[in-house]
Amino acid sequence: MSAVEEVLRELAPQVLGVLVRRYDQFDACEDAVQEAMLDAAVQWPEQGVPDNPRAWLITVASRRVIDHMRSEHARRRREESVAVSVPADEFVAPAPGEERPGDQDDTLTLLFLCCHPALSKPSQLALTLRAVGGLTTAQIASAFLVPEATMAQRISRAKQRVKATGAPFAMPPEAEYADRLRVVLHVLYLIFNEGYTATSGAELHRTELTSEAIRLARALHRLLPGDGEVAGLLALMLLTEARRPARTGPDRQLIPLAEQDRSLWDRRLIDEGVELVTKALSTTALGPYQVQAAIAAVHDEAATAGETDWPQILALYGVLSGLDDNPIVKLNHAVAAAMVRGPRAGLDLLESLVADDRVAGHHRLAAVRAHLLEMAGDTAAALAAYREAAGLTTSLPERRYLEDRASRLS
């Protein structure tokens, strides 16, 4: 990713937040931001990045919104009100060190707006991933295991619903925090996962997404320092991100956890993550993100793969299954069971997922089955499962890894 693309990725939700707060038209503002981003992607590589790229984007996008408002005869009275209330120099780039109302980062407010209770849970997740995370419709569809056309319709309806609610652009009242926060955390979790293992393309990692997810999780933790699940999610991200430097080799091939050079792991992130989850587990109500972080901590604190405390991990997955019984948890639970009780125990746990529409036909189920079959010594079945998994994934690094595993068995 180029330097310009990195800047645009970071600024997009901030600019959208500013515009939604000023003009209160989510759909029109998102369109305007996309147009401004396109202008920047064309102009900046040739003319250079402006001294204040955020102000540049706000200026260009604001003009697009105003043009849109002027084009609607029914909104002419509101246009005149905006023209009176917004000074002519409102969008002039501020001098170095100067602060103005509206210069703050509105990303968190945008997060909570996208998680408005008037939206269905799937729509909340999809809209936030699109508006704040910057994921494409195809990536979001892959994350939810639904067709791209279905996801496009869902996002469009969500934007229209936000517009119809007339919800103010402000943080929700304290009474609504819990419900919206659960969705916000899930969204950040999905953004991080897409960055850590991209669902498609030639790259395994999309560091701009993992970095943004961690940045937003840190911001949430500052906002809600006593919330155990916010701390748990941040800890999980840090403990997982710590392994990224060892996760690919010189030719960008995927290296599984058991084979990674652990001296490359980021000890600073591990120490921070362990401290966060230890404090959360001892001071707050138990939640699924805390348990996932505890599992990650057990992995990260093992000096070698052979020293991993698999019985503790298996026990933690038992707890997690009671808190968040989803197919990905079951997949990981099966691996832990195989490491403690033998591969057949893991394969038995996988049987319940064969008829689960959320994961049946997904490459991860085939890949885990292949791994456990290989552990069990069933080479022919493992080979077939590795090939099936390779054919299902749209991630080139994962496909190469799975094909390599298959070639070792053939």
C-alpha positions in Angstrom: 0.0 0.0 0.0 1.4 3.5 -1.0 1.9 6.3 1.5 -1.0 8.2 0.0 -3.3 5.2 0.4 -2.2 4.8 4.1 -3.0 8.5 4.8 -6.4 8.2 3.1 -7.3 5.0 5.0 -6.5 6.7 8.3 -8.4 9.9 7.6 -11.5 8.6 5.9 -13.6 7.9 9.1 -12.4 11.1 10.7 -13.5 13.2 7.7 -16.8 11.3 7.5 -17.4 12.0 11.2 -16.8 15.7 10.8 -19.2 15.9 7.8 -22.0 13.9 9.5 -21.8 16.1 12.6 -22.0 19.3 10.5 -24.6 18.3 7.9 -26.5 15.4 9.5 -26.8 13.5 6.2 -25.0 10.2 6.6 -25.6 8.9 3.1 -24.8 12.2 1.3 -21.7 12.7 3.5 -20.3 9.2 2.8 -20.8 9.7 -1.0 -19.0 13.1 -0.6 -16.1 11.6 1.3 -15.7 8.8 -1.3 -15.5 11.5 -4.1 -13.0 13.5 -2.1 -10.9 10.4 -1.5 -10.9 9.6 -5.2 -9.8 13.2 -6.0 -7.0 12.8 -3.5 -5.9 9.5 -4.9 -5.6 11.1 -8.4 -4.1 14.4 -7.4 -1.8 13.7 -4.4 0.6 11.3 -6.1 1.4 14.0 -8.7 1.1 17.2 -6.7 2.1 15.9 -3.3 0.2 15.4 -0.1 -1.1 18.7 1.3 0.4 20.1 4.5 -3.0 19.4 6.2 -4.5 16.5 4.3 -7.4 16.2 6.8 -8.4 19.8 6.2 -8.1 19.3 2.4 -10.4 16.3 2.5 -12.9 18.1 4.7 -12.9 21.1 2.4 -13.4 19.1 -0.8 -16.0 16.7 0.7 -17.9 19.6 2.3 -18.2 21.3 -1.1 -19.7 18.1 -2.5 -22.2 17.9 0.3 -23.2 21.5 -0.2 -23.6 20.9 -4.0 -25.8 18.0 -3.2 -28.0 20.1 -0.9 -28.3 22.8 -3.5 -29.4 20.3 -6.1 -32.5 19.4 -4.0 -35.2 21.9 -4.3 -37.0 20.6 -1.2 -33.9 21.3 0.9 -33.4 24.8 -0.3 -34.5 26.3 3.0 -32.0 24.1 4.9 -29.3 25.1 2.4 -29.8 28.8 3.2 -29.6 28.0 6.9 -26.3 26.2 6.5 -25.0 29.1 4.3 -25.8 31.5 7.1 -24.5 29.3 10.0 -21.2 28.2 8.4 -18.6 31.0 8.0 -16.9 31.4 4.7 -13.5 30.5 6.2 -14.8 27.4 8.1 -12.8 25.0 5.9 -9.6 26.9 5.7 -6.7 24.7 6.9 -5.8 25.7 10.5 -2.4 27.2 11.3 0.1 24.8 12.8 -0.8 24.1 16.4 -4.2 25.9 16.1 -7.2 24.0 17.4 -10.8 24.5 16.4 -14.1 23.0 17.3 -14.6 20.3 14.8 -10.9 19.4 14.5 -11.4 16.5 17.0 -11.4 12.9 15.9 -15.1 11.9 15.5 -14.4 8.3 14.7 -15.8 6.9 18.0 -19.0 8.9 17.6 -19.3 7.6 14.1 -18.9 4.1 15.4 -21.8 4.5 17.8 -24.0 6.1 15.2 -23.4 3.1 12.9 -24.5 0.9 15.8 -27.8 2.7 16.3 -30.5 0.5 17.9 -32.9 1.2 15.0 -30.6 -1.0 12.8 -30.6 -4.7 12.9 -27.4 -6.3 14.3 -26.1 -7.5 10.9 -26.8 -4.0 9.5 -24.9 -2.4 12.4 -21.9 -4.5 11.8 -21.9 -4.1 8.0 -22.4 -0.4 8.0 -19.6 0.2 10.6 -17.2 -2.0 8.7 -17.9 0.0 5.6 -18.0 3.5 7.0 -15.4 3.3 9.7 -13.3 0.3 8.8 -13.1 1.0 5.1 -13.6 -2.6 4.1 -15.1 -3.3 0.7 -18.5 -4.8 0.3 -16.8 -8.1 -0.9 -14.7 -8.3 2.3 -17.6 -7.6 4.5 -19.7 -10.3 2.7 -16.9 -12.8 3.2 -16.7 -11.9 6.9 -20.4 -12.7 7.3 -20.4 -15.6 4.9 -23.1 -14.1 2.7 -23.2 -13.3 -1.1 -21.8 -9.9 -2.0 -25.1 -8.7 -3.6 -26.9 -9.5 -0.3 -24.3 -7.4 1.6 -24.5 -4.5 -0.8 -28.3 -4.3 -0.3 -27.9 -4.6 3.5 -25.5 -1.7 3.6 -27.7 0.5 1.3 -30.7 -0.2 3.5 -28.7 0.6 6.6 -27.7 4.0 5.3 -31.2 4.8 4.4 -32.4 3.7 7.9 -29.8 5.9 9.6 -31.1 8.8 7.6 -34.7 8.1 8.4 -34.1 7.9 12.2 -32.8 11.5 12.3 -30.4 10.4 15.0 -28.2 13.2 16.3 -24.4 12.8 15.7 -23.4 12.5 19.3 -22.3 9.8 21.7 -25.2 7.7 23.0 -26.6 8.2 26.5 -25.1 6.0 29.2 -28.2 3.8 29.3 -27.6 2.7 25.7 -23.9 2.0 26.0 -24.1 -1.7 26.8 -26.1 -2.8 23.7 -24.2 -0.6 21.3 -20.9 -1.4 22.8 -21.3 -5.1 22.1 -21.8 -4.4 18.5 -18.9 -1.9 18.4 -16.6 -4.5 19.9 -17.7 -7.1 17.4 -17.1 -4.7 14.5 -13.5 -3.9 15.7 -12.9 -7.6 16.2 -13.9 -8.3 12.6 -11.8 -5.4 11.3 -8.8 -6.7 13.1 -9.4 -10.2 11.8 -9.6 -9.0 8.2 -6.3 -7.2 8.7 -4.6 -10.2 10.4 -5.7 -12.7 7.8 -7.1 -11.1 4.7 -10.0 -13.0 3.2 -8.7 -12.5 -0.3 -5.8 -11.2 -2.3 -2.1 -11.8 -2.5 -1.2 -10.5 1.0 -1.8 -12.3 4.2 -1.8 -9.2 6.3 -3.4 -5.8 5.9 -1.6 -3.8 8.6 -3.6 -0.7 8.0 -6.7 -2.6 9.2 -5.0 -4.1 12.3 -3.5 -0.8 13.2 -6.8 1.0 12.9 -8.6 -1.7 14.9 -6.0 -1.4 17.7 -6.2 2.4 17.6 -9.9 2.4 18.0 -9.8 -0.2 20.7 -7.3 1.9 22.6 -9.6 4.9 22.2 -12.5 2.9 23.6 -10.4 1.7 26.5 -9.6 5.3 27.3 -13.3 6.1 27.2 -14.3 3.0 29.3 -11.3 2.0 31.3 -13.3 -0.1 33.7 -15.0 -2.2 31.1 -13.5 -5.7 31.1 -14.6 -6.7 27.6 -13.1 -3.5 26.1 -9.8 -4.3 27.9 -10.1 -8.0 26.8 -10.6 -7.1 23.1 -7.6 -4.7 23.2 -5.5 -7.4 24.9 -6.6 -10.0 22.4 -5.6 -7.7 19.5 -2.2 -6.9 21.1 -1.4 -10.5 21.9 -2.3 -11.6 18.4 -0.6 -8.7 16.6 2.6 -9.5 18.6 3.1 -12.7 16.5 2.7 -11.1 13.1 6.5 -10.6 12.4 7.0 -14.3 12.6 3.9 -15.3 10.7 5.4 -15.1 7.2 8.7 -16.1 5.8 11.1 -14.3 3.3 8.9 -15.2 0.3 5.8 -14.2 2.3 4.7 -17.8 2.8 2.4 -18.5 5.8 4.2 -20.0 8.8 1.8 -21.8 11.3 2.0 -20.9 15.0 3.8 -24.1 16.0 6.7 -23.4 13.5 7.2 -19.7 14.1 10.4 -18.2 15.4 9.2 -16.8 18.7 12.2 -14.6 19.1 10.5 -12.4 16.5 7.4 -11.9 18.5 6.9 -8.4 19.9 7.5 -8.7 23.7 6.3 -5.2 24.3 2.8 -6.0 22.9 2.8 -9.3 24.8 3.6 -7.7 28.1 0.9 -5.0 27.5 -1.7 -7.6 26.5 -1.0 -9.9 29.5 -1.2 -7.0 31.9 -4.5 -5.8 30.4 -6.2 -9.2 30.5 -4.8 -10.2 33.9 -6.3 -7.0 35.4 -9.6 -7.4 33.6 -10.0 -11.1 34.7 -9.4 -10.1 38.3 -11.6 -7.0 38.5 -14.5 -7.3 36.1 -17.3 -9.7 35.0 -16.1 -12.5 32.7 -16.7 -12.1 29.0 -15.7 -13.8 25.8 -13.1 -11.4 24.7 -11.3 -11.7 28.0 -11.3 -15.5 27.6 -10.0 -15.3 24.1 -7.2 -13.0 25.3 -6.4 -15.4 28.1 -6.0 -18.2 25.5 -3.8 -15.9 23.4 -1.7 -15.1 26.5 -1.1 -18.8 27.2 0.2 -19.2 23.6 2.4 -16.1 23.8 3.9 -17.0 27.1 5.2 -20.4 26.0 8.9 -20.2 25.1 8.4 -23.0 22.5 5.5 -24.7 20.9 6.2 -27.8 22.9 5.8 -25.9 26.2 2.3 -24.7 25.3 -0.1 -25.5 28.2 -2.7 -27.2 26.0 -4.8 -28.5 29.0 -5.2 -24.9 30.2 -6.2 -23.8 26.7 -8.7 -26.7 26.4 -10.2 -25.6 29.7 -10.5 -22.0 28.6 -12.2 -23.1 25.3 -14.7 -25.0 27.4 -15.5 -21.7 29.3 -15.6 -19.8 26.0 -18.0 -22.2 24.4 -20.4 -21.5 27.2 -20.1 -17.7 26.6 -20.0 -17.5 22.9 -20.9 -20.8 21.1 -20.1 -20.0 17.5 -18.5 -22.2 14.8 -15.0 -20.5 14.9 -14.8 -21.2 18.6 -15.8 -24.8 18.0 -13.0 -25.1 15.3 -10.4 -23.9 17.7 -11.9 -26.0 20.5 -11.4 -29.1 18.3 -7.7 -28.3 17.8 -7.2 -27.9 21.5 -9.1 -31.2 22.2 -6.9 -32.9 19.6 -3.7 -31.6 21.3 -4.8 -32.9 24.7 -6.9 -36.0 24.0 -5.8 -37.0 20.5 -6.9 -36.1 17.0 -10.0 -38.3 17.0 -11.4 -36.3 19.9 -11.0 -33.2 17.8 -12.5 -34.8 14.7 -15.6 -35.8 16.8 -16.1 -32.2 17.8 -16.0 -31.1 14.1 -18.9 -33.4 13.2 -21.4 -31.0 14.7 -20.2 -28.3 12.3 -20.8 -30.2 9.1 -24.5 -29.2 9.0 -23.9 -25.7 10.4 -24.7 -23.3 7.5 -22.4 -20.6 9.0 -19.3 -22.6 8.4 -20.2 -25.7 6.2 -18.3 -25.3 3.0 -15.9 -22.8 4.4 -12.2 -23.4 3.9 -11.4 -23.2 7.6 -13.5 -26.2 8.4 -11.8 -28.2 5.7 -8.3 -27.0 6.8 -8.8 -28.0 10.4 -10.2 -31.4 9.4 -7.2 -31.9 7.2 -4.8 -31.0 10.0 -6.5 -33.4 12.4 -6.7 -36.2 9.9 -2.9 -35.7 9.2 -2.3 -36.0 13.0 -4.4 -39.2 13.0 -2.3 -40.7 10.2 -5.1 -40.8 7.7 -3.0 -39.5 4.8 -5.5 -40.0 2.0 -8.3 -38.2 3.8 -6.0 -35.5 4.9 -4.7 -34.9 1.4 -8.3 -34.6 0.1 -9.3 -32.2 2.8 -6.2 -30.0 2.2 -7.0 -29.8 -1.5 -10.7 -29.0 -0.7 -9.6 -26.2 1.7 -7.2 -24.8 -0.9 -9.9 -24.7 -3.5 -12.3 -22.9 -1.2 -10.0 -20.0 0.1 -9.7 -16.8 -1.8 -6.5 -15.8 0.1 -3.4 -16.6 -2.0 -1.0 -17.1 1.0 -3.5 -19.5 2.6 -4.0 -21.3 -0.7 -0.2 -21.7 -1.2 0.2 -23.0 2.4 -2.6 -25.5 2.0 -1.4 -26.7 -1.4 2.1 -27.1 0.1 0.7 -29.2 2.9 -1.1 -31.4 0.3 2.0 -31.8 -1.8 3.9 -33.1 1.2 1.3 -35.9 1.6 1.0 -36.8 -2.1 
